[in-house]
């Protein structure tokens, strides 16, 4: 999923489920920041304290994705949570929507809402869980399970403007990486597959993340066409699960709750209309913004979606580098995000996956 879902959709769902403005803002920012946090390094303070920065994402075509350690430390726990289905280890690493592992992850992190980084870990949890509804069928390691017959895409019925937009995106990709020869549809998938080293849904481009697409393709390994991937339907299923998660947070931590909430049935149809909207990213973002302004998801205070705080969190790295005393970091949202990310990564890789027989890292 992209920022339209990971930030704007998450904020709207959190508010609809009864969380207050501030809590929803932090959760939504942490959710999107999982995709934006490529920071790696450390800060050493004058008092001897130290903070290590660990990335939670790289761009799909970043050469760092060829690093197997990064794949297992980043893509597996944060973007392609294994579904544990199949006969081989690599088959079991393939992400499955709303898997038993995904539900256990949600329940575990929900049980830790007493932590000082509760809202940040809630945002990370929301991101990982939501991605199971878009990234299913692909795994977070470079493997033949992720390879696609590059000219096998069926993108369903699209508006001419969207067809043109997708072609333009493909052309931009080719120009950026200087890949030439063969038909455009084949080329773009082939190029992405090679540059991503068959990681995740690289060969499928951003198709799994576009909420309006109903599409299909053929896996290279099996030569079988996958069943139609109905993104609006699966994204709506994901929204229902996220809404339930946020309701549970509001009940577990009343101080994070606002005044009242809407049932999922009340917001289900408006969400569906947003998901099927064939539009570029900004158009999809504006659809969430408009629905919030019209009181679809909540009424009363601050009837708008506030700006994403990711840039502010990035700037806190420079602030930390100029900070002398390590204790000051404890009050910074960025530090709480790093705590939450480390907490989540350690649980998934060292407890959750091994409990299901998966020794990943």
C-alpha positions in Angstrom: 0.0 0.0 0.0 1.0 3.6 -0.5 0.7 6.8 1.6 -3.0 7.2 0.6 -3.7 4.1 2.7 -0.8 3.9 5.2 -1.3 7.5 6.3 -4.6 9.1 5.2 -6.7 5.9 5.3 -5.1 4.8 8.7 -5.9 8.3 10.2 -9.5 8.1 9.0 -10.0 4.6 10.3 -8.4 5.3 13.7 -10.7 8.3 14.2 -13.8 6.4 13.0 -12.9 3.7 15.6 -12.9 6.2 18.4 -9.3 7.3 18.8 -8.7 11.0 19.4 -7.0 13.4 17.0 -3.5 13.2 18.5 -3.4 9.5 18.9 -4.6 8.9 15.3 -2.0 11.4 14.0 0.9 9.6 15.7 -0.4 6.2 14.6 -0.8 7.3 11.0 2.6 9.0 10.9 4.3 5.9 12.4 2.5 3.7 9.8 3.7 5.7 6.8 7.2 6.2 8.4 7.8 2.5 8.1 8.1 3.1 4.4 10.1 6.3 4.7 12.6 5.3 7.3 15.8 4.3 5.5 18.0 5.6 8.2 21.0 3.5 9.3 23.8 4.6 11.6 24.2 5.9 15.1 24.5 8.9 17.4 26.9 9.1 20.3 26.1 11.6 23.1 28.6 13.5 25.2 27.4 11.6 28.3 28.3 8.3 26.7 24.8 7.4 25.6 24.2 6.1 22.1 21.3 5.5 19.7 21.5 3.0 16.8 19.3 3.8 13.7 17.9 0.7 11.9 16.1 1.1 8.6 12.5 -0.2 8.2 12.5 0.2 4.4 14.6 0.8 1.3 13.3 1.8 -2.2 12.4 -1.3 -4.1 15.3 -0.8 -6.6 17.8 0.2 -4.0 21.0 -1.9 -4.3 20.9 -2.5 -0.6 18.0 -4.9 -1.3 20.6 -7.4 -2.7 21.8 -7.7 0.9 20.2 -10.8 2.3 20.6 -9.5 5.9 18.6 -6.4 5.0 15.9 -8.5 3.4 15.4 -10.6 6.5 15.7 -7.7 8.9 13.5 -5.3 7.0 11.3 -6.8 4.3 10.2 -9.9 6.2 9.1 -8.3 9.5 7.8 -5.0 8.2 6.4 -5.5 4.7 6.0 -9.2 3.8 5.0 -11.0 7.0 5.3 -14.7 6.2 2.0 -16.7 5.9 3.6 -20.1 6.7 1.8 -22.0 4.0 3.5 -24.5 1.7 5.9 -27.4 1.8 9.3 -25.6 1.7 10.8 -22.9 3.8 10.8 -20.4 1.0 7.1 -21.2 0.2 6.3 -20.6 3.9 7.9 -17.1 3.7 5.3 -16.0 1.1 3.0 -13.3 2.7 -0.6 -14.3 3.1 -3.4 -11.9 3.8 -4.8 -11.9 7.4 -2.7 -15.0 8.2 -2.6 -16.7 11.6 0.8 -15.2 12.1 -0.5 -11.7 11.2 -3.3 -12.0 13.7 -0.9 -13.2 16.4 1.3 -10.2 15.7 -1.7 -7.8 16.1 -2.8 -9.4 19.3 0.8 -9.4 20.8 1.4 -5.7 20.0 -2.1 -4.8 21.2 -1.2 -6.5 24.6 1.7 -4.0 24.8 -0.3 -0.8 24.7 1.1 0.0 28.1 4.5 0.7 26.6 5.7 4.3 26.3 5.9 3.8 22.6 2.4 2.3 22.4 1.1 4.6 19.6 4.2 4.2 17.5 4.1 0.4 17.7 0.3 0.6 16.9 1.3 2.5 13.7 3.9 -0.1 12.8 1.4 -2.9 13.5 -1.2 -1.2 11.3 1.3 -0.9 8.4 2.5 -4.5 8.6 -1.1 -5.9 8.9 -2.4 -3.7 6.1 0.5 -4.9 3.8 -0.7 -8.5 4.1 -3.8 -7.4 2.2 -1.7 -6.0 -0.7 1.6 -8.0 -0.6 0.1 -11.4 -0.3 1.5 -13.9 -2.8 5.0 -12.5 -2.6 7.8 -12.9 -0.1 10.3 -10.5 1.5 13.4 -12.4 0.2 14.9 -12.6 -3.3 13.4 -15.9 -4.7 11.9 -17.5 -7.7 8.6 -17.5 -5.8 8.3 -13.8 -6.7 9.1 -14.1 -10.4 6.3 -13.3 -12.9 5.9 -14.0 -16.6 6.6 -10.4 -17.6 4.0 -10.0 -20.4 1.2 -11.9 -18.5 -0.5 -8.9 -16.8 -4.3 -8.4 -17.2 -5.2 -5.1 -15.6 -8.9 -5.2 -16.1 -11.0 -2.3 -17.2 -9.4 1.1 -16.6 -10.3 4.6 -17.5 -8.2 5.9 -20.4 -6.6 8.5 -18.2 -5.4 5.9 -15.8 -4.1 3.6 -18.6 -2.1 6.5 -19.9 -0.9 7.3 -16.4 0.4 3.8 -15.8 2.1 3.8 -19.2 3.8 7.1 -18.3 5.0 5.7 -15.0 6.5 2.7 -16.9 8.2 5.0 -19.4 9.7 7.1 -16.6 11.0 3.9 -15.0 12.7 2.8 -18.2 14.3 6.2 -18.7 15.5 6.3 -15.1 17.3 3.0 -15.3 18.2 3.0 -19.0 16.7 -0.4 -19.8 15.9 -0.9 -23.5 14.4 -3.5 -26.0 11.2 -5.5 -26.0 7.6 -4.3 -25.6 6.9 -1.8 -22.9 4.7 -4.1 -20.8 7.3 -6.8 -20.7 10.2 -4.4 -20.3 8.9 -2.6 -17.2 8.2 -5.8 -15.3 11.5 -7.4 -16.4 13.5 -4.4 -15.4 11.8 -4.1 -12.0 12.3 -7.8 -11.4 16.0 -7.6 -12.2 16.6 -4.4 -10.3 14.8 -5.7 -7.2 16.6 -9.0 -7.5 13.2 -10.8 -7.5 12.4 -9.3 -4.1 8.8 -8.9 -3.0 6.4 -7.6 -5.7 9.2 -5.9 -7.7 8.2 -7.6 -10.9 4.5 -6.7 -10.3 5.5 -3.0 -10.0 3.1 -1.0 -7.8 0.0 -2.9 -9.0 -0.5 -4.6 -5.6 -0.5 -1.2 -3.9 -3.1 0.5 -6.2 -6.4 0.1 -4.4 -8.6 0.4 -7.5 -7.0 -2.4 -9.6 -8.6 -5.8 -10.4 -5.8 -7.7 -12.1 -4.0 -10.9 -12.6 -0.7 -12.4 -13.8 1.1 -15.7 -14.3 3.8 -16.9 -11.9 7.0 -17.9 -13.7 7.7 -20.9 -11.4 4.4 -22.6 -11.8 3.2 -21.1 -15.1 -0.2 -20.8 -13.3 -2.3 -17.6 -13.6 -3.2 -16.3 -10.1 -6.8 -15.8 -9.3 -8.0 -12.3 -10.0 -6.5 -10.0 -7.4 -9.4 -7.7 -6.5 -7.6 -4.9 -4.7 -10.8 -3.0 -3.7 -12.2 -6.1 -2.0 -9.0 -7.1 -0.2 -8.2 -3.5 0.8 -11.7 -3.3 2.3 -11.1 -6.5 4.2 -7.9 -4.9 5.5 -9.8 -1.8 6.6 -12.2 -3.9 8.6 -9.3 -5.6 10.4 -7.6 -2.3 11.1 -10.8 -0.7 12.4 -11.2 -3.6 14.9 -7.6 -3.1 16.0 -8.1 0.6 16.6 -11.4 -0.1 18.5 -9.5 -2.4 20.8 -6.8 0.2 21.4 -9.5 2.8 22.3 -11.0 0.3 24.8 -7.6 -0.7 26.2 -6.3 2.9 26.6 -9.3 5.2 27.2 -6.9 8.2 27.4 -6.3 7.7 23.6 -10.0 7.7 22.9 -12.1 10.6 21.6 -15.8 11.4 21.9 -17.7 8.5 20.4 -17.1 6.4 17.4 -18.8 5.1 14.2 -19.4 1.5 13.5 -17.6 -0.1 10.6 -20.9 -0.6 8.8 -21.4 3.2 8.9 -18.2 3.8 7.1 -17.9 0.7 4.9 -19.7 2.2 1.9 -17.8 5.5 1.8 -14.5 3.5 2.1 -15.5 1.4 -0.8 -16.2 4.5 -2.9 -12.7 5.7 -2.1 -11.0 2.4 -2.8 -12.6 2.0 -6.3 -11.7 5.6 -7.3 -9.4 5.3 -10.3 -7.1 8.2 -9.7 -3.4 9.1 -9.2 -2.0 9.2 -5.7 -3.0 12.8 -5.0 -6.6 12.1 -6.2 -6.9 9.2 -3.8 -5.5 11.2 -0.9 -8.0 14.0 -1.7 -10.8 11.5 -1.6 -9.8 10.6 2.0 -9.5 14.2 3.0 -12.8 15.2 1.5 -14.6 12.3 3.3 -13.1 13.4 6.6 -14.1 17.0 6.0 -17.6 16.0 5.3 -17.9 14.2 8.6 -18.0 10.7 7.1 -15.6 9.2 9.7 -16.0 11.4 12.7 -17.6 14.7 13.7 -16.6 17.5 16.1 -13.0 18.5 16.8 -10.4 19.0 14.0 -12.5 17.7 11.2 -9.5 17.3 8.9 -6.5 15.1 8.3 -3.4 16.9 9.7 -0.1 17.0 7.7 2.1 13.9 7.8 4.9 14.4 10.4 7.5 12.2 8.7 9.7 15.2 7.6 9.7 16.4 11.2 10.8 13.0 12.4 13.6 12.9 9.9 14.8 16.3 11.1 15.0 15.0 14.6 18.1 13.0 13.5 20.0 16.3 13.1 18.6 17.5 16.4 19.9 14.4 18.1 23.3 14.8 16.6 23.5 18.2 18.3 22.1 17.0 21.6 24.6 16.5 24.4 22.6 14.5 26.9 21.1 11.1 25.9 18.0 11.4 28.2 16.6 14.2 26.0 16.0 11.6 23.3 13.4 9.9 25.4 10.9 12.7 24.7 11.4 12.6 20.9 8.8 10.9 18.7 11.6 9.6 16.5 13.2 7.8 19.4 9.9 6.2 20.4 9.5 5.0 16.8 12.9 3.4 16.9 12.0 1.7 20.1 8.8 0.5 18.6 10.5 -0.8 15.4 13.1 -2.7 17.4 10.4 -4.1 19.7 8.4 -5.3 16.7 11.4 -6.6 14.7 12.7 -8.6 17.7 9.3 -10.1 18.5 8.6 -11.2 14.9 12.0 -12.6 14.1 13.0 -14.1 17.4 9.6 -15.2 18.9 6.7 -15.2 16.5 8.2 -16.8 13.4 10.2 -19.4 15.4 7.0 -20.4 17.2 5.7 -21.4 13.8 8.9 -23.2 12.8 10.3 -20.4 10.7 13.9 -19.5 11.6 14.5 -16.4 9.4 17.1 -14.3 11.2 
